[in-house]
Amino acid sequence: MIFSVFLCGGFYMERHFFYKVKKLRVKDITTMGIMLALYLVLNVMIGYSFGGLYFTINIQFIPIFIMAIYTDWLRTLIVAMIGSIIAFFLPANLDAGNIPAYLFDYAIPLWTIAFCSLFMPREIKNIVKYSSFYDKRIGKIWGSIKYSFIWIWRQKGFVIGIFVFVVLFFISKSIGGVLFWRGDKPINFQLFIWAGGVNLPNSIIDSILLGILIPLVCNILQPIKKQIY
């Protein structure tokens, strides 16, 4: 089970269905600007590091997920939309000149994070207190297995948010791949199979990577949570 590796994050994130928004303030605009800048810098770095390859590590989404978890869907959507517009003109954009492919390949996956903000948790707690689930007689391996399932069960909102994003990300990237590689040829079923096969490993890796890094980064930023939102 892929999401069992989220145990590596070591934090318990309570489920929270969050759809209300606050009035924009000056510090909100500052926070949004910082996260937007981080996204653009990481986007360029990833673009140049993996440019031309079928494999990418999409850590550029982490600042946007921080917005999704620690603010609200509206602020997240604003940052995502501005970021997608600016990123189109960056030299690392492989879909330059092909707007439909860019929308599905880069823009729509970014906007999807704002939707996932409705499912993402807002509270992060250390879960050391749940260490009693370790079974000393059977051993720490079996205890770790139980521990991981308990961890997943207690943070269904986080699992749902990441899962929804990865599924929509995979579908959108696959459509973007078809639009990019079709050229002047008509769209056919083989193109969808090829695009899906290329994007599936990336989607699996992204689910693991984001599942580990997002709780860790959120925990680091926990002391300044009130200053963010």
Backbone bond lengths (Angstrom), bond angles and torsions (degrees), N, CA, C in turn:
res aa  C-N    CA-C-N  psi(-1)  N-CA   C-N-CA  omega(-1)  CA-C   N-CA-C  phi
1 M - - - 1.476 - - 1.516 109.11 -
2 I 1.347 115.94 120.86 1.457 120.83 -173.01 1.512 111.63 -59.38
3 F 1.320 116.91 -42.75 1.449 118.72 -171.13 1.529 113.02 -74.20
4 S 1.325 118.46 -5.83 1.454 119.75 175.01 1.524 111.45 -66.38
5 V 1.336 117.07 -23.33 1.460 119.47 178.58 1.515 111.44 -71.95
6 F 1.336 118.30 -11.72 1.455 119.89 177.68 1.525 110.53 -64.03
7 L 1.316 116.73 -14.68 1.456 121.49 176.39 1.513 110.79 -56.74
8 C 1.324 116.71 -29.64 1.460 120.98 -178.56 1.515 111.11 -61.37
9 G 1.344 117.76 -24.78 1.447 119.89 177.56 1.511 111.59 -65.86
10 G 1.347 117.61 -30.97 1.446 122.08 173.83 1.516 114.70 72.25
11 F 1.320 119.39 21.42 1.441 120.85 -177.27 1.515 110.56 -136.48
12 Y 1.302 115.01 146.80 1.461 121.39 -179.82 1.527 107.97 -100.09
13 M 1.332 116.99 124.74 1.456 121.09 -178.13 1.518 108.77 -117.98
14 E 1.321 116.96 115.65 1.452 120.65 -175.81 1.525 111.20 -71.98
15 R 1.328 115.42 149.36 1.456 120.31 178.83 1.529 109.74 -72.47
16 H 1.300 114.41 141.06 1.460 119.83 -177.79 1.519 107.94 -151.54
17 F 1.323 118.78 123.21 1.458 121.93 175.64 1.526 106.82 -99.28
18 F 1.307 115.94 104.93 1.456 122.50 -168.00 1.518 110.07 -117.56
19 Y 1.331 117.37 112.23 1.454 120.33 -178.99 1.529 113.21 -127.07
20 K 1.330 118.04 -7.81 1.459 120.64 178.52 1.531 110.03 -81.49
21 V 1.326 116.07 152.06 1.460 121.17 179.99 1.525 109.65 -126.46
22 K 1.324 115.24 155.20 1.457 122.00 177.11 1.523 110.09 -102.78
23 K 1.313 114.87 163.56 1.449 120.29 176.96 1.531 110.23 -68.05
24 L 1.324 116.18 138.86 1.462 120.65 -179.58 1.524 110.68 -67.47
25 R 1.343 115.32 133.98 1.453 121.36 176.61 1.519 109.35 -122.14
26 V 1.331 115.64 175.25 1.463 120.32 -177.89 1.523 110.54 -62.44
27 K 1.331 117.16 -42.34 1.465 119.52 -178.66 1.531 111.37 -68.10
28 D 1.333 116.53 -27.36 1.463 119.63 175.85 1.522 110.42 -66.18
29 I 1.321 115.55 -43.30 1.465 120.11 179.15 1.524 110.07 -64.00
30 T 1.331 116.61 -37.27 1.470 120.58 177.47 1.516 111.03 -63.90
31 T 1.341 116.07 -46.69 1.464 120.76 178.20 1.522 111.40 -61.07
32 M 1.306 116.72 -43.16 1.460 121.29 179.56 1.524 110.75 -63.31
33 G 1.332 116.43 -39.24 1.461 119.98 178.03 1.517 112.66 -64.99
34 I 1.345 116.17 -39.25 1.468 120.35 178.89 1.515 110.71 -65.48
35 M 1.329 117.13 -46.05 1.458 120.90 -179.19 1.527 111.17 -66.50
36 L 1.327 116.66 -36.26 1.460 120.88 177.10 1.528 110.31 -63.97
37 A 1.326 116.44 -43.83 1.463 120.41 179.20 1.528 111.25 -63.68
38 L 1.325 116.68 -41.47 1.471 120.17 178.63 1.524 110.59 -62.80
39 Y 1.327 115.82 -42.68 1.465 119.43 178.78 1.526 111.23 -60.20
40 L 1.318 116.89 -46.38 1.459 120.73 -177.27 1.527 111.77 -65.79
41 V 1.330 117.21 -40.24 1.474 120.52 178.16 1.523 110.57 -63.80
42 L 1.345 116.06 -47.32 1.467 119.85 179.16 1.525 111.07 -64.98
43 N 1.314 116.70 -35.72 1.461 121.05 179.51 1.525 111.21 -62.18
44 V 1.315 116.05 -43.49 1.464 120.31 178.23 1.526 110.76 -66.59
45 M 1.330 115.93 -43.00 1.467 120.01 -179.92 1.524 111.03 -60.81
46 I 1.339 116.66 -45.47 1.454 120.57 179.77 1.521 110.63 -66.40
47 G 1.334 116.36 -39.86 1.458 120.44 -179.40 1.513 112.90 -61.78
48 Y 1.341 116.59 -41.64 1.462 120.07 179.74 1.533 112.15 -78.56
49 S 1.335 116.50 -29.51 1.474 119.84 -178.48 1.520 112.15 -74.47
50 F 1.352 116.03 -36.18 1.468 119.95 -175.99 1.519 111.97 -119.45
51 G 1.336 117.21 16.60 1.453 120.70 -178.69 1.520 112.38 -58.51
52 G 1.323 116.45 130.40 1.455 120.70 179.50 1.508 114.27 85.13
53 L 1.340 117.08 -4.98 1.467 120.40 179.92 1.523 109.83 -100.18
54 Y 1.328 115.58 156.56 1.461 120.19 177.36 1.524 111.47 -82.41
55 F 1.322 116.71 -13.13 1.463 121.59 -176.77 1.522 110.01 -107.86
56 T 1.325 117.22 132.55 1.458 122.10 176.92 1.523 109.83 -138.75
57 I 1.325 115.70 156.80 1.461 122.06 173.66 1.523 106.40 -114.58
58 N 1.304 117.40 109.18 1.459 121.91 -169.17 1.529 113.12 -89.74
59 I 1.336 116.04 59.33 1.469 119.59 178.24 1.521 111.67 -75.27
60 Q 1.341 118.26 -9.58 1.463 120.33 179.25 1.525 111.93 -65.64
61 F 1.350 116.84 -15.98 1.462 119.99 179.24 1.530 112.71 -78.44
62 I 1.311 117.89 -15.40 1.469 120.47 -174.41 1.523 112.57 -59.71
63 P 1.367 120.54 -47.19 1.481 118.88 177.61 1.522 112.91 -58.27
64 I 1.333 117.51 -34.84 1.466 119.96 179.59 1.529 110.08 -71.26
65 F 1.332 116.91 -36.66 1.465 119.73 175.74 1.526 111.04 -66.63
66 I 1.326 117.89 -32.88 1.460 120.36 175.44 1.527 109.33 -61.23
67 M 1.326 116.05 -42.02 1.466 119.87 174.69 1.520 111.11 -61.19
68 A 1.323 116.58 -42.05 1.468 121.02 -177.70 1.521 112.03 -64.86
69 I 1.325 116.79 -34.55 1.463 121.23 -176.51 1.524 111.81 -86.39
70 Y 1.319 117.59 -41.71 1.455 120.66 -171.75 1.526 114.05 -100.34
71 T 1.346 118.48 -3.85 1.464 119.28 174.78 1.526 108.80 -125.45
72 D 1.335 118.19 -117.44 1.456 120.67 178.19 1.524 109.68 -150.01
73 W 1.333 115.59 176.60 1.462 120.22 -174.44 1.529 112.49 -66.65
74 L 1.358 117.57 -32.37 1.465 120.06 -177.63 1.526 111.40 -68.28
75 R 1.327 117.13 -47.99 1.460 120.98 178.10 1.527 110.76 -62.43
76 T 1.327 114.96 -39.17 1.458 119.68 178.39 1.522 111.09 -63.58
77 L 1.320 116.61 -43.61 1.459 120.85 -179.55 1.529 111.59 -64.77
78 I 1.335 116.94 -39.83 1.464 120.31 178.88 1.526 110.79 -61.53
79 V 1.329 116.07 -47.47 1.471 120.35 179.20 1.523 110.38 -63.61
80 A 1.346 116.78 -42.01 1.469 120.70 -178.93 1.524 111.48 -63.90
81 M 1.323 117.26 -41.75 1.459 120.37 -178.47 1.527 111.41 -69.10
82 I 1.323 116.72 -43.99 1.470 119.30 177.53 1.522 110.30 -63.69
83 G 1.339 116.31 -42.68 1.461 120.42 179.58 1.514 112.53 -62.10
84 S 1.331 116.94 -39.97 1.469 120.05 -179.59 1.526 111.59 -68.12
85 I 1.340 116.90 -33.22 1.470 120.04 178.61 1.529 110.55 -70.61
86 I 1.333 116.32 -46.40 1.468 119.56 -179.34 1.524 110.96 -66.03
87 A 1.349 116.62 -41.32 1.465 120.60 -176.96 1.521 112.28 -63.00
88 F 1.331 117.17 -25.02 1.461 119.79 179.18 1.523 111.75 -62.45
89 F 1.331 117.10 -30.85 1.462 121.72 -176.92 1.526 112.89 -95.21
90 L 1.331 117.27 1.32 1.457 120.04 178.80 1.530 110.37 -78.39
91 P 1.341 117.61 148.82 1.472 120.08 -177.48 1.525 113.99 -65.06
92 A 1.341 117.67 -17.56 1.464 120.22 -178.87 1.525 112.82 -81.77
93 N 1.331 117.98 -2.22 1.463 122.20 -178.94 1.526 110.01 -76.37
94 L 1.321 116.52 112.67 1.463 121.46 -179.69 1.525 112.35 -79.48
95 D 1.337 116.91 -14.46 1.461 121.01 -178.92 1.525 112.33 -99.84
96 A 1.322 117.62 18.51 1.459 120.59 -178.58 1.527 109.99 -58.51
97 G 1.320 115.85 131.56 1.455 120.43 -178.79 1.515 113.97 90.92
98 N 1.333 116.93 -10.91 1.460 121.38 179.27 1.526 107.85 -121.51
99 I 1.322 115.77 83.36 1.461 120.41 -173.16 1.529 112.91 -62.77
100 P 1.347 120.76 -45.17 1.472 119.18 178.19 1.527 112.83 -57.99
101 A 1.351 116.93 -42.37 1.465 119.92 178.66 1.517 110.53 -64.82
102 Y 1.328 117.65 -39.45 1.469 121.00 179.74 1.521 111.51 -64.48
103 L 1.330 116.16 -40.29 1.454 119.63 -179.65 1.526 111.55 -58.76
104 F 1.327 116.50 -46.39 1.466 120.20 -178.39 1.524 112.31 -79.86
105 D 1.316 116.55 -29.10 1.462 120.29 -175.28 1.522 112.57 -81.46
106 Y 1.335 116.94 -35.05 1.462 120.09 -173.28 1.530 113.82 -129.09
107 A 1.337 117.73 -46.70 1.454 120.41 -171.68 1.528 113.14 -70.46
108 I 1.326 117.13 -53.93 1.467 120.78 -176.61 1.539 112.02 -61.34
109 P 1.357 119.94 -42.87 1.470 118.05 174.92 1.519 112.95 -57.77
110 L 1.333 116.88 -35.04 1.462 120.47 178.38 1.516 111.16 -68.77
111 W 1.330 117.14 -43.01 1.465 120.53 179.23 1.522 111.41 -66.74
112 T 1.327 116.54 -27.39 1.465 120.65 -178.52 1.526 111.80 -61.89
113 I 1.330 116.95 -28.94 1.468 119.99 -179.32 1.522 110.52 -61.52
114 A 1.349 117.05 -34.49 1.462 120.33 177.87 1.527 110.43 -62.65
115 F 1.331 116.99 -39.57 1.464 120.99 176.26 1.522 110.90 -64.45
116 C 1.341 115.83 -41.84 1.465 120.18 -179.60 1.525 111.88 -66.93
117 S 1.330 116.77 -18.54 1.460 120.02 177.38 1.524 111.76 -59.32
118 L 1.326 116.84 -25.72 1.460 120.55 178.39 1.523 112.01 -66.27
119 F 1.347 117.05 -23.45 1.465 121.41 -176.46 1.530 112.64 -105.10
120 M 1.341 116.49 -17.21 1.461 119.09 -173.30 1.516 111.26 -72.28
121 P 1.327 118.29 143.59 1.469 122.25 -179.38 1.519 111.21 -71.60
122 R 1.315 115.94 161.13 1.455 121.06 179.10 1.522 113.19 -115.88
123 E 1.319 117.21 -10.85 1.457 121.15 -178.57 1.517 110.51 -117.96
124 I 1.331 116.14 135.81 1.461 121.56 179.65 1.517 108.48 -123.94
125 K 1.299 116.74 128.57 1.459 121.58 -179.71 1.516 110.08 -133.14
126 N 1.311 115.04 145.08 1.462 119.27 174.62 1.518 108.67 -69.47
127 I 1.313 118.31 143.08 1.462 120.62 -174.22 1.521 112.38 -112.12
128 V 1.322 116.60 29.36 1.463 119.29 177.23 1.516 111.10 -59.76
129 K 1.337 116.95 -31.66 1.467 120.53 -177.48 1.522 112.11 -63.66
130 Y 1.323 118.05 -17.38 1.452 120.41 179.39 1.526 112.48 -89.52
131 S 1.339 116.79 7.53 1.460 119.87 -178.36 1.526 112.09 -67.27
132 S 1.331 117.83 -12.33 1.462 120.82 179.00 1.511 112.14 -65.92
133 F 1.313 118.33 -11.83 1.454 121.27 179.43 1.524 111.86 -75.30
134 Y 1.328 116.48 -10.24 1.467 118.80 176.55 1.530 109.45 -66.10
135 D 1.285 115.99 134.66 1.453 121.49 -179.88 1.523 108.55 -103.43
136 K 1.322 117.35 104.98 1.464 120.91 -175.26 1.523 111.85 -66.96
137 R 1.325 117.74 -30.13 1.457 119.47 -178.17 1.519 111.76 -71.32
138 I 1.331 116.74 -37.67 1.461 120.29 -178.97 1.514 110.96 -85.61
139 G 1.338 115.69 -32.17 1.462 119.01 179.56 1.515 111.84 119.77
140 K 1.308 115.28 164.06 1.456 120.87 -175.37 1.535 113.01 -71.55
141 I 1.323 117.59 -22.93 1.466 119.46 -179.40 1.520 110.35 -65.30
142 W 1.341 115.88 -51.00 1.454 119.84 178.09 1.529 110.60 -65.28
143 G 1.317 116.42 -36.91 1.458 120.20 177.04 1.512 111.82 -62.01
144 S 1.341 116.48 -39.07 1.462 120.77 179.38 1.521 111.38 -66.02
145 I 1.342 115.92 -35.88 1.460 119.61 178.68 1.524 110.30 -64.46
146 K 1.318 116.47 -47.34 1.463 120.15 177.66 1.519 110.94 -62.32
147 Y 1.317 115.14 -40.55 1.455 122.69 -178.78 1.525 110.60 -60.29
148 S 1.342 116.74 -42.06 1.462 120.74 -178.19 1.522 111.37 -67.35
149 F 1.348 117.01 -41.08 1.458 119.50 179.33 1.529 111.54 -67.61
150 I 1.323 116.75 -36.86 1.466 120.19 176.56 1.521 109.97 -64.66
151 W 1.330 115.14 -41.23 1.472 121.28 179.32 1.521 110.39 -60.76
152 I 1.327 116.67 -44.09 1.466 121.47 -179.81 1.531 110.26 -66.47
153 W 1.327 116.31 -43.90 1.455 120.44 -177.17 1.523 111.71 -63.21
154 R 1.313 117.05 -35.23 1.460 121.10 -176.21 1.525 113.17 -82.51
155 Q 1.303 118.25 -5.41 1.464 120.20 178.48 1.526 110.51 -133.38
156 K 1.302 114.31 51.17 1.459 120.02 -177.10 1.529 112.12 -58.78
157 G 1.340 116.69 -33.19 1.452 119.27 -179.74 1.514 112.53 -61.65
158 F 1.314 116.14 -41.44 1.462 120.27 179.20 1.525 110.57 -66.50
159 V 1.320 116.88 -44.76 1.461 121.64 179.12 1.531 110.36 -61.33
160 I 1.336 116.03 -43.98 1.466 119.94 179.30 1.522 110.53 -62.14
161 G 1.336 117.01 -44.84 1.451 120.73 -179.13 1.509 113.28 -60.06
162 I 1.334 116.91 -47.47 1.463 121.06 179.14 1.525 110.56 -66.79
163 F 1.333 116.60 -42.11 1.467 120.31 -178.47 1.523 110.89 -62.98
164 V 1.329 116.78 -45.87 1.466 120.30 179.14 1.524 110.08 -60.32
165 F 1.328 116.46 -44.19 1.466 119.43 179.94 1.523 112.05 -61.93
166 V 1.335 116.87 -46.72 1.465 120.47 -176.92 1.523 110.97 -63.72
167 V 1.338 117.63 -41.22 1.469 120.68 179.41 1.521 110.61 -64.31
168 L 1.345 117.02 -48.48 1.466 120.28 179.57 1.526 110.81 -66.29
169 F 1.330 116.48 -35.57 1.460 121.70 177.54 1.532 110.22 -62.48
170 F 1.323 116.32 -44.83 1.462 121.30 179.60 1.533 111.30 -62.79
171 I 1.330 116.93 -46.22 1.463 120.50 -179.65 1.527 111.04 -63.29
172 S 1.330 116.02 -46.56 1.462 120.16 -177.95 1.522 111.64 -65.35
173 K 1.342 117.26 -43.72 1.464 120.78 179.34 1.523 111.26 -64.45
174 S 1.313 117.10 -36.20 1.463 120.36 178.91 1.529 111.05 -65.67
175 I 1.340 115.87 -42.91 1.466 119.20 176.80 1.528 110.19 -64.30
176 G 1.346 116.20 -41.14 1.454 120.23 177.30 1.518 112.23 -61.27
177 G 1.328 116.67 -38.12 1.463 120.52 177.37 1.515 112.29 -64.36
178 V 1.328 115.66 -39.49 1.471 119.79 177.67 1.528 110.41 -63.24
179 L 1.336 116.34 -45.39 1.465 120.64 -179.14 1.525 111.72 -66.75
180 F 1.330 116.45 -29.93 1.467 120.04 -178.70 1.525 111.62 -76.54
181 W 1.335 116.29 -43.13 1.459 120.66 -172.60 1.521 114.34 -90.56
182 R 1.318 117.97 -10.69 1.461 119.18 -175.87 1.534 111.88 -68.09
183 G 1.354 117.63 -33.17 1.458 120.47 -176.17 1.520 110.50 64.45
184 D 1.296 116.83 -128.44 1.463 121.85 178.29 1.527 112.08 -95.58
185 K 1.326 116.16 2.88 1.458 120.60 -176.90 1.533 110.46 -83.94
186 P 1.317 118.03 153.30 1.471 120.53 177.12 1.528 110.50 -69.60
187 I 1.315 115.28 150.82 1.468 120.71 178.88 1.524 109.37 -70.70
188 N 1.333 116.07 133.51 1.458 120.45 178.74 1.520 110.38 -134.13
189 F 1.310 115.15 169.59 1.464 120.97 -175.35 1.528 111.75 -64.90
190 Q 1.328 117.83 -33.70 1.457 121.09 -179.38 1.522 111.53 -62.43
191 L 1.344 117.02 -34.61 1.469 120.58 177.83 1.526 111.19 -63.90
192 F 1.332 116.17 -40.19 1.463 119.83 179.04 1.532 110.76 -66.29
193 I 1.323 116.89 -40.47 1.467 120.60 178.41 1.523 110.27 -62.77
194 W 1.324 116.38 -44.30 1.454 120.68 -179.48 1.529 111.21 -65.04
195 A 1.346 116.42 -46.03 1.464 120.35 -179.09 1.526 111.20 -64.52
196 G 1.341 116.18 -40.15 1.456 119.63 177.79 1.507 112.12 -65.24
197 G 1.338 117.19 -40.09 1.459 121.13 179.11 1.512 112.59 -65.04
198 V 1.339 116.24 -33.91 1.467 120.38 178.98 1.523 110.84 -73.03
199 N 1.322 117.58 -39.74 1.468 121.36 -173.82 1.522 113.98 -86.10
200 L 1.332 118.30 -17.84 1.464 119.91 -178.61 1.532 113.06 -61.96
201 P 1.348 119.75 -48.51 1.479 118.77 177.66 1.518 112.25 -60.01
202 N 1.338 117.00 -39.66 1.461 119.94 177.88 1.524 111.71 -61.40
203 S 1.320 116.60 -40.77 1.466 120.80 -178.90 1.526 111.03 -65.80
204 I 1.318 116.97 -40.17 1.472 120.55 178.53 1.524 110.49 -64.54
205 I 1.332 115.94 -45.37 1.464 120.41 179.51 1.524 110.66 -64.00
206 D 1.343 117.07 -40.19 1.460 120.39 179.30 1.520 111.50 -63.40
207 S 1.329 117.51 -39.48 1.460 120.18 179.73 1.521 111.05 -62.87
208 I 1.313 116.53 -40.05 1.469 120.48 178.48 1.520 110.51 -69.56
209 L 1.327 115.87 -47.46 1.463 121.17 -176.23 1.526 111.59 -63.34
210 L 1.325 116.43 -48.33 1.459 120.02 -179.52 1.523 111.19 -67.60
211 G 1.335 116.84 -36.03 1.456 120.74 178.91 1.516 113.02 -63.78
212 I 1.323 117.10 -28.34 1.460 121.41 179.32 1.523 111.49 -88.87
213 L 1.331 116.68 -46.66 1.462 120.69 -170.79 1.525 113.71 -77.13
214 I 1.334 117.52 -37.50 1.460 119.27 -176.51 1.529 112.56 -61.79
215 P 1.352 120.17 -48.31 1.475 118.67 176.57 1.524 112.72 -61.16
216 L 1.344 117.75 -37.01 1.450 120.44 179.87 1.524 111.60 -65.46
217 V 1.318 116.95 -46.10 1.469 120.86 179.78 1.525 110.33 -65.30
218 C 1.337 117.07 -41.33 1.463 120.10 178.84 1.523 111.40 -63.18
219 N 1.319 116.60 -36.76 1.458 119.74 178.53 1.524 110.81 -66.41
220 I 1.342 116.79 -38.61 1.467 120.68 178.25 1.536 110.42 -63.62
221 L 1.333 116.28 -37.77 1.462 121.21 -177.74 1.528 113.20 -85.99
222 Q 1.332 117.51 -1.95 1.457 121.54 -177.57 1.529 113.11 -53.52
223 P 1.354 120.39 -42.14 1.475 119.73 -178.99 1.525 114.11 -61.36
224 I 1.337 117.87 -25.00 1.466 120.07 -178.82 1.530 111.51 -107.98
225 K 1.319 115.95 19.57 1.457 120.20 -177.66 1.532 111.90 -58.24
226 K 1.337 117.42 -42.22 1.462 120.82 -177.22 1.532 111.26 -68.30
227 Q 1.336 116.72 -26.73 1.463 119.69 177.32 1.534 111.63 -77.29
228 I 1.340 115.70 -23.24 1.467 119.61 179.33 1.513 111.29 -77.12
229 Y 1.362 116.68 -38.79 1.466 119.68 -175.22 1.527 109.28 -144.20
